[in-house]
């Protein structure tokens, strides 16, 4: 799984600050690549309330064109 905040419709919203990637991507200008096991592990941690959930919502083609 490739997670690129620039491709997320929630970027720069209040949801963005409550996403587990806000910690992982801090001071990074590139996407994060997670294996399926890592993605599942983050989901398990979020389900247990130990980290914020992944809030990635891919942009639609219209949103991407609008920039």
Secondary structure, DSSP 8 states (H G I E B T S, - for coil): -EE-GGGBTTTTSTTGGGSTHHHHTTT--S-EE--HHHHHHHHHHHHTTSS------B--HHHHHH-
